[in-house]
């Protein structure tokens, strides 16, 4: 009996250690505000190419699309926070389905080979980037229904990368998120607006109506009267 219990405990400990190795519990990312979005663009994840899923798949309850205005974007209006609560599992699958560097490179070589072209040895994916001056920093925050910290996926639209906890994947999941977010809005009934009702006039109680003075017009000019005979 004790041997069996010991094996169960050892198995549970092995699962916990494996989960901790895949997604460290002390992994730190950007600090989040009350709305669940990063409050600064500092404190990002280190670049890495660890294998496995980009974010933990089980237990996700919502995914939030966050756009933080950058300091140099003068006059950039605040972008509303979009929180997805319908089809969360499918959106997490979209994040975990983003290709790794090796997978994307193999796909690009296959496409170019079909056109009769041969690519070089190193494609420098994620290293040679555009220089578009985006006014916001884009991220996707996956929230869980337990004690786990939210998974903050930082998206670099210039380099085409999505990073979280030492993992780098390639692609921008914005279109997939917005498609599901619009479907969520359409599925929910619009709020009913009741017509404005003017309150009835209250009768005056205990008040004496005062007489309205006659309107005074311009005084009539009298003509000459009859002369006495």
Secondary structure, DSSP 4 states (H G I P E B T S, - for coil): -HHHHHHHHHHHHHHHHHHHHHS-TT---SPB-TTSSBS-S-S-PPP----S-SS--TTEEEEEEEEEEPTT-TTPPPPPPEEE-SSHHHHHHHHHTSB-HHHHHHHHHHHHHHTT----S---TTTS------SEEEEEEEEESSSPPPEEEEEETTTTEEEETTEEEES-THHHHHHHHHHHHHHSPPPPPPPP-PPPPPPP-S-PPPPPPPPP-PPPPPPP-PPP-
